[in-house]
Amino acid sequence: MRRMEILSIRIENIDLERQLIYIHHAKAGAREQPMTPYLADYLKDYLAEKTKPNQEWLFPSETSGTSHFVNIE
């Protein structure tokens, strides 16, 4: 996955049961990205413990105009 695709993941596009992440705006077009069982387990715990109610983005940012991180420094 490309960096911007990862930073733009919406929580609603994560399917833990099927172990897929749906990528809407991929360079080559929308697609489903498989994830490893380890990542699915990690995300399950992360989403249960670390996210806020009504959180839209996997990597939210209060200072970004898009409401999510767009760069990793």
N, C-alpha and C positions, 0 to 999 in steps of 0.2 A: 504494500500500500504506500502511496505517496504521503508525504508529511501533511499536506493540506487536507487530504481525504481523512486522515486520522483525526486531525484537530476539528474537523467539521462533523463528527459523528454525533447524531442526536440519539438520546437514550431510547426513543421509540423505535429506532432502526436496529436495535440490538435484539436478536432472537437467541436467547440462551438455550432453549430447548433444541433448536435445530443447529446451534453453534454457527450462526451466520450474522454478519453485519451487512445491512443493505446500504450501498454507497450510491446516493442520488446523482451527485455531480462529479463523476469520474472523467478523466481525460478521454477515455475511449467509450464513454457512455455508462449509464447506470448498470450496476451489477451487484451480485451477492458475493461477499468475501467470506470464505470459510475461516473459522478460528479453531485453534487447538483446544482440546479439552482443558488444558491448564489455564488458558486465557478465559475460557467460559466460566470456570470455577472462580478465578480471580475477580472477574467482572461481576459475578453474582454476589460475592461478598462485598465488593466495592460499592455496588449500587445499593445494597441493603444498609450499609453502615456509613458511607461517606457522602451520599448525595442528599440534597435538600428537597423538601416537598416541592413539586411542580418544576423541578429542574429540567430544562429542555436539552442542554448540551452535556456531553460526557466531560468536556473540558471547558467549563464556563469561565467567562471573564467579565468582571464588572466595569473594566476600563475600556473594553473594545467596543467599537461601534456595531459590531456584529453579535455581541453578547457571548462570543466564544473566542478562545485564543486563535490567533492567525499566524503566530510566529513562535518559534522556540529559540531561546537565546542561550 
